[in-house]
Amino acid sequence: MPEPGGKHAPRHPLCARFGYDEPRRRAERIALVGLDGPEDPARALRLNREVLVPCARGIIARFAERLTRLPSWESVMRRGGDPARLREAHEAYLRGLGLDYAGADHFEACLRMGVVHADFGVPAGDYIAAYGAFQDLVGKAIRERLAPDEQAPLRCTLAKLCLLDASLVTEAYLHAELSELKALVAAERERARRDALTGTLGRGAVLEALKEALGKAAIERVPLSLVMVDLDGFKAVNDTWGHPAGDAVLREAAGRIRSAVRDFDLVGRYGGEEFLVVLRATPLDVARRIAERIRARMAEGPFEVRGSSVALTASAGVAEARPGEGAEGLIARADHALYEAKRAGKNRVRVDLG
């Protein structure tokens, strides 16, 4: 999670806000829910290894179906909820339940969950109902996998783990509307918009930004241009040095693109090694100069890959929006111009002249 406030911000900003950055405060909450028993750590670990991890996908599949019955489900989806991403998050949570539950990382994750639920407008009653369904499904898995005389201790520890997490989520939820937490809500929303690898806007976010910019440009009657950038020969980096090296190149490439554009230009990762640059209030001739600057910035020095220097270039396609044109049409024309740049020998810029 990006740390709001810059590099000197605390590693666990919500824990710091609620006082759980202190081990003593976390121990008090652990004791409050009864998780301080001498047998609880071993039981929690056994619960994780013998029930939660082996049964994770089945439990989450049934849990996802139950979520669709909640009254708030449709409204949350309309506000940008992603069922697949939600399912992945729930499975990751389930696989980690019972591990290091007294640590600041776990407390931070639960508090953040409360902030996100509040931001999406999930009613507290629906959250409590969902947690009840979750605990019920895990309880069924315990009954299916363990002998009768082994079930009660693990069910007791499960109940205490769920109570701990639910109490932390609820605590953050109830305070999320306070003015001092609004910045953290905004930071969490912005984090979700960003591509995790490059820090640029993600595909969905840059497409949304392009559509909004096109609408505003039409109202204000100002030009808008789009640059599509693609790294030349990037596949060879992955094939030769592996995907971690490719990821490092993509991160540096994103930084070079940002350094070549203006502060108000929008940069997003469109997919793979392709980036979109949205140039608001920018005519075609200026857009071409910016694209050339991006191309030159990419070619001005080698990329460092596992101790070796790799020369990579980039090609770019540029298009200016036509009156009434939508995002798909503009992207298609920039993509065609990019194709022409590749066909002409790469490391160059081509403009769609309509």
N, C-alpha and C positions, 0 to 999 in steps of 0.2 A: 504493500500500500504506500503510495507517495506520502511523504510526511508534510502536512500543511505547515506553512510558515517557513519553509526553507530547510537548509541542511542542519541548522541548529535546533530544529524542532525535536521533541521527544520521540523516541522510537514507538512508544505506545501512547499516543495523544489522548485517547479516550480513557485509558487506565489512569493517566495523570489527572484528567479532568474529574474523575470520580474517586480518586484516591487509591486505586488498586495498583498503582505502581509500587506501593509499599508491600513487601511480603507479609507484614503483620496484618494489614487490612484484608489481604486475600485469605490468610489463615482464619481470620474471624468469620468470613463468609463461608468458608469450607466447613467450619465448626457449626455455623448456624443451620446448615442443611443436614448436619449429621454425617458428613463425609470424612470426619477425622478419626474414624475407628481404625484400630491397628490392622484389621483384615481388609479394609476397603481398597487400598492400592492393588493388592494381589487379586481381589475379586474383579476390580475394574479391568485389570489387564487380561484376566481370563475371559471376561465378557467380551472384550474387544477381539481377542484372538480366536475364540471358539464359536462365537455367535455373530458378532457384528460384521467382521470382515468376510467370513464365508457366505453370509446371507445378504450382503449389502445390496446387490442388484435386485434381488427379489423383493426385499423390504421396500426399497425406494420405488420400485415399479408399482407396488400396491399403494404406497403412500401418495405417489403422484396422482393416481386415480381418485383417491379420497379428496385431494386438494381441489379438484375440479367441482366438487359438490359444495364448497364454501360459498356463501353469498357474495364475497368480495372478489372471487376468482376472475370473473369477466372484466370487472373494472380495472383490476391490477394489470391484466393482459393488455387492455386498451392503452394503459399508460406506459407501455413499453416492456412489460414483462416477457421474458423469454423462457418458455417451458423447458427447452433442452438445457439451457444454462442453469436454470433453477434445479433441475434434476441432477446435474453434475455437482452443483454446490451441496445439495443434500447428501449425495453419496459420499462426497469427500468428508463432510461433517460426520456421517455415520462411521466411516472407517477410522476416524480419529477419536471418536468418543471413548472416554476412559483413559486416554493417554495424556499425561502431563496436565491434568485438569486444574492443578493449582498454579500453573505458570502464567506469566503475564501475557504470553501469546494467546492462550486460550481465553482469558478474561477479555482481552482486546477484541477477539473475534466475536464473542457473544455480545459485547456492547455495541460493536459495529453493526451486528445483525439487527439490533433494536433500532438504531438510527435509520437503517435502510428500510425496515418495515414501516416506520413512521413516515419516511419520505415518500413511499409508494402508497400510503394511505390504507394500509392493511389494518382493519379494526382489531383492537386488542383481544376481543372475544374470539375472533376468527383465529388469531395466533394461538390462543390457549387451546381452542378446539383442535387445531392441527397438531399441537404438541401432544395432546391426549391420544390422538390417533397414532402418532408416531410411537409413543410409548407402548400402546396396545399391540402394534405390529411387532415390535422387538420382543415383547413378552411372549407372543405366540412362537417366535423363533426360538426362544429359550426353551419353551415346552417341547418343541419338536426335536431339539438337538441334545438335551441333557436329561439325565435320569431324574425321576421325581424327587429324590432326596437331595439333589444338587441344585434344584431350581430356585428355591426360596431365597438363599443368600444372594444370588446374582440378581434376582428380581428386586431385592431390597436396595442393592447398590445401584442398579439401573434407575430406580425411582429417585434416589438422592442425586445422581448425576443429572437427570432431567430437571430436577428442582433447582439445582445450582444454575444450570444454563438458562432455564426459563426465567429465573429471578433476575439474572443479569440483563437479559434481553428486555424484560419488562421495565427494569430500572432505567435503561437508556431510552426506551420507547417513551416513557412518561415525561422525560426531560428534553426530548428531541426538539420540541417546539420553542424551547427557551432561546433567547437571542444569542447567547454565547455558544450554542451548538449549531447554529445555522451555517457557520463557515465550514464546520466538519461535514454537514450534510452536503453542501455544495462541492466540497472536495471529493466526497465519495461518489457523487454523480459524475464529476469530471473524470475520476479514475476509471469509471465504467465506460466512458466515451473513448478512452485512449487505447491504442494498440499496445498490448503488454510488452512486446519486444522492442519497438522503436520509439515509443513515447509520442508518436504522431497520433492524429485522430484515427480511430478504427474505421473499417469499411462502412459500417452503418452510419457512423457519426459524420464522416465526410460527405456521404451521399445526402444525408439530411441537411448538412450545412450548404451544400451546393443548391439543393432545391430552395432553401430559404433565401439564398443569395440571388438566385434567378428571379424569384418573386419580387424581392426588393428592388432589383435592378429594373424590372419592368415598370414598377410603380414610379421610380425616380427617373426613369428614362436615361440610365447611364449604362455604359458598356460593361460586359463581364466576359472574362476569358478563362480558359481552362488549359492547363499543361498536364500531359500524361508523361511520366518519366519511367523508363525501364532500364535496369542495369544490363549492360552488354556482357555476355559470357558468364553470367552468375552461376549457371548450372555447373560449370566446371569447378567452381569453388567448393560446392557441396560434394561433388563426385571425388575431388582430390583430397580435400582436408576434412570433410564431414560436415554435418549440419551445425554443430556448435560454432565452427569457424564461419559458416555462412551466416549464422545469426549475428556474429560480431560485425561482419561486413555490412549487413543490413542496418545495424544500429549506427555505424559510422556514416553510411550513406544518407540515412535520415538526417543526421546532424549536418552533413554538408549541404543538403537541400535547404534546411532551415536557415543556414548561414548565408545562402545565396538569395533568399527572398526577403520581402519587407515584413515588418513586424505585424502588419494587419492581414497578410496573406495566410491562407489556410492550407496546411499540408496534412495529407492523410494517406495511410497505406491502403491501397486498393486491393491488393492481393499478391502473395508471393513477393517478387522483387519489383512490383509496380507501385508507383505513388501518383496521387493526384494533387495538383496545386491549384486552388481556387483563387483567382485574381479578381477581386471585386473592384468596380469602377476603373477597369483597365482595358484599353483598346488593344487591338491585335498587334500593332507595331511595338507597343511597350511590352506586351506579353512575350513576344518573340525575343526581345532583349533579355528579359528575365530568364527565359528558357535557355538562352545561350550562356547566361551566367551560371545556371545550374550545371549545364554540360561542362563548362570550363572548370567549375569547382570540383566536379567528379574526377576530371582527368589531370588535375594539377599535381597530384602526388599519389604514390602507391598506397594501397591498403595493407596494413600489417596483419598477416594471417599465420599464427603459430610460428613466429620467428622469421617468416619469409615475407618479402614484399611482393604484392600482387598488383599489377596494373589493371585497373578496371575502368571502363568508360560507361557512359550512359547515353541513350538516345531519347529524344523527346518529340512529342506531337503537340501542336498548339491549335486551338480553335476558339473563335469568338462566338458567343451566343447570338443566334438570330432572333428577331422578334417572335414571341410566342413559343420559342423552342423549349422543350423540357430537358431534364437532366440526362435522360437516356440518349436523346438525339445528340446532345453536345458531347457526351462521353464517346459515342460511336464515332463522331467526326475526329475528335482528338486521337482516338485509338487508330483510326485509319491513317492519320498523318504520322503517328508513331511507326506504323507498319512501313510507310514509305521511307522513313528515316532509316529503319533497319535494312530495308531492301537496297537502299543507296550506299550501304557500307558501314552503318552504325557510327556511333560517336558524332552525331549531328542532330540538327533540329529541322523539322519540317512543319510547315504551316498549312492548315486547311483553308483554302481560299474560296471554298463554296462553289 
